[in-house]
Amino acid sequence: MKIFLTGVAGFIGSHLAARLVARGDSVVGLDNFDETLYPAPLHRRNLALLGDTVDFTEGDFLDADLVERLFAAHRFDAVIHLGALAGVRPSLAQPKRYQRVNIEGTLNLLEACRAHAVNRFVFASSSSVYGARNEVPFRETDPAVKPASPYAASKRAGELFCSNYSDLYAIATSALRFFTVYGPRQRPEMAIHKFARLIREGKPVPFYGDGSTARDYTFIDDIIDGVVASLDQCQGGAHRVYNLGGSRTTTLARLVELIEAGVGKQAILDRQPDQPGDVPITYADVTHAARDLDYAPKVPIEDGIARFCAWFKEQP
Ligand SMILES: NC(=O)c1ccc[n+]([C@@H]2O[C@H](COP(=O)([O-])OP(=O)(O)OC[C@H]3O[C@@H](n4cnc5c(N)ncnc54)[C@H](O)[C@@H]3O)[C@@H](O)[C@H]2O)c1
């Protein structure tokens, strides 16, 4: 397949591109090395690992002319739209930018699919669409009508546009709700990576609440398995929604212990109140992904953190 992959220089995008190329797909990648969350050289490092296996363009998917030129120059079989402004907390400070990049940007790509009869669209959504709630696990059939941050609202809106383009134009769309993804090259501002860095440097680790908040963490290889399976299944004009998670929860306190063990040093905790926009728990029911995509997360948090730390220790 010839695939248009946005966000190819990101954490998940660079892993996905490598997997797609390895199985014989041809990947046309777009990324603008956005510095909202981390510096451009780190995006470039991710991209450099792909060598010349990907046909890369530096640019912004908000640039409709550029998107049109790329769709006109290639005959894409599918679009995988991972490019976005990720991150809950920064979205509270810049809601309008999140709205533009994540909603308008998604719409630009859906419009290009419509204009060029590209009928497979895989969209990176997020567990954050479920909002702050204590009933677990989260199911795709649960209402997702109270997102707790502008980021979550923008992802939910992206899903709704996917559903819309499936209904109106028979473009098959799959919205994949990723549950906190980690592994080598994880974004440096995300908890696991940030904690590892602070512990190594002997600096205080911000520790929100009493440590009982819990997350469903998903190792990168498991996420990539799910994305590739959903790409292959994304046909026939339907709109589908899948949770992709580890389907197990880990408390913040336990997470810190695992990272301490991996880095080989104890954390200095800087206890702080719960943060606005944060949710108490995330926990994926992956029954639908298991049934339709043969999805089965394989890497438990203990192994995944050890693998992350092994990579982390090699970083300068
Ligand atoms: N990492 C997670 O735990 C997680 C969880 C849920 C959802 N997601 C979603 O998965 C996707 C990938 O996340 P990630 O962790 O790899 O983030 P990332 O920031 O590493 O990757 C996103 C990439 O998109 C690029 N980008 C941003 N705006 C762009 C624009 N206007 N034009 C072109 N490129 C642009 C960035 O430069 C970046 O390289 C995102 O859509 C994110 O919201 C991630």
The ligand as an SDF file (V2000), in Angstrom:
LIG
                    3D

 44 48  0  0  0  0  0  0  0  0999 V2000
    1.7210    9.2230   23.0120 N   0  0  0  0  0  0  0  0  0  0  0  0
    0.5650    8.9570   23.6080 C   0  0  0  0  0  0  0  0  0  0  0  0
    0.5000    8.4500   24.7260 O   0  0  0  0  0  0  0  0  0  0  0  0
   -0.7250    9.2720   22.8960 C   0  0  0  0  0  0  0  0  0  0  0  0
   -1.9340    8.9640   23.5660 C   0  0  0  0  0  0  0  0  0  0  0  0
   -3.1320    9.2440   22.9250 C   0  0  0  0  0  0  0  0  0  0  0  0
   -3.1300    9.7890   21.6510 C   0  0  0  0  0  0  0  0  0  0  0  0
   -1.9420   10.0900   21.0340 N   0  0  0  0  0  0  0  0  0  0  0  0
   -1.9770   10.6720   19.6910 C   0  0  0  0  0  0  0  0  0  0  0  0
   -1.1000    9.9520   18.8560 O   0  0  0  0  0  0  0  0  0  0  0  0
   -0.5130   10.8400   17.9060 C   0  0  0  0  0  0  0  0  0  0  0  0
    1.0080   10.7490   17.9620 C   0  0  0  0  0  0  0  0  0  0  0  0
    1.4390   11.0870   19.2770 O   0  0  0  0  0  0  0  0  0  0  0  0
    2.9810   11.1330   19.6930 P   0  0  0  0  0  0  0  0  0  0  0  0
    3.0630   10.8110   21.1210 O   0  0  0  0  0  0  0  0  0  0  0  0
    3.7870   10.3820   18.6870 O   0  0  0  0  0  0  0  0  0  0  0  0
    3.2520   12.7100   19.5600 O   0  0  0  0  0  0  0  0  0  0  0  0
    4.4400   13.4950   18.8140 P   0  0  0  0  0  0  0  0  0  0  0  0
    4.2850   14.9290   19.2090 O   0  0  0  0  0  0  0  0  0  0  0  0
    5.7420   12.8370   19.0720 O   0  0  0  0  0  0  0  0  0  0  0  0
    4.0620   13.3050   17.2870 O   0  0  0  0  0  0  0  0  0  0  0  0
    3.1760   14.1730   16.5920 C   0  0  0  0  0  0  0  0  0  0  0  0
    3.9060   14.7110   15.3800 C   0  0  0  0  0  0  0  0  0  0  0  0
    3.0060   15.5700   14.6570 O   0  0  0  0  0  0  0  0  0  0  0  0
    3.7380   16.6510   14.1440 C   0  0  0  0  0  0  0  0  0  0  0  0
    2.8460   17.7670   13.8640 N   0  0  0  0  0  0  0  0  0  0  0  0
    2.1770   18.5350   14.7700 C   0  0  0  0  0  0  0  0  0  0  0  0
    1.4750   19.4860   14.1350 N   0  0  0  0  0  0  0  0  0  0  0  0
    1.6990   19.3210   12.8140 C   0  0  0  0  0  0  0  0  0  0  0  0
    1.2510   20.0150   11.6500 C   0  0  0  0  0  0  0  0  0  0  0  0
    0.4190   21.0610   11.7450 N   0  0  0  0  0  0  0  0  0  0  0  0
    1.6960   19.5980   10.4290 N   0  0  0  0  0  0  0  0  0  0  0  0
    2.5490   18.5380   10.3360 C   0  0  0  0  0  0  0  0  0  0  0  0
    2.9910   17.8270   11.4060 N   0  0  0  0  0  0  0  0  0  0  0  0
    2.5670   18.2250   12.6280 C   0  0  0  0  0  0  0  0  0  0  0  0
    4.7390   16.9810   15.2300 C   0  0  0  0  0  0  0  0  0  0  0  0
    5.8440   17.7200   14.7290 O   0  0  0  0  0  0  0  0  0  0  0  0
    5.1180   15.5880   15.7470 C   0  0  0  0  0  0  0  0  0  0  0  0
    6.2930   15.1020   15.1240 O   0  0  0  0  0  0  0  0  0  0  0  0
   -1.0740   12.2160   18.2220 C   0  0  0  0  0  0  0  0  0  0  0  0
   -2.1980   12.4380   17.3960 O   0  0  0  0  0  0  0  0  0  0  0  0
   -1.4950   12.1110   19.6630 C   0  0  0  0  0  0  0  0  0  0  0  0
   -2.5080   13.0270   19.9910 O   0  0  0  0  0  0  0  0  0  0  0  0
   -0.7550    9.8390   21.6380 C   0  0  0  0  0  0  0  0  0  0  0  0
  1  2  1  0
  2  3  2  0
  2  4  1  0
  4  5  1  0
  4 44  2  0
  5  6  2  0
  6  7  1  0
  7  8  2  0
  8  9  1  0
  8 44  1  0
  9 10  1  0
  9 42  1  0
 10 11  1  0
 11 12  1  0
 11 40  1  0
 12 13  1  0
 13 14  1  0
 14 15  2  0
 14 16  1  0
 14 17  1  0
 17 18  1  0
 18 19  2  0
 18 20  1  0
 18 21  1  0
 21 22  1  0
 22 23  1  0
 23 24  1  0
 23 38  1  0
 24 25  1  0
 25 26  1  0
 25 36  1  0
 26 27  1  0
 26 35  1  0
 27 28  2  0
 28 29  1  0
 29 30  1  0
 29 35  2  0
 30 31  1  0
 30 32  2  0
 32 33  1  0
 33 34  2  0
 34 35  1  0
 36 37  1  0
 36 38  1  0
 38 39  1  0
 40 41  1  0
 40 42  1  0
 42 43  1  0
M  CHG  2   8   1  16  -1
M  END
$$$$
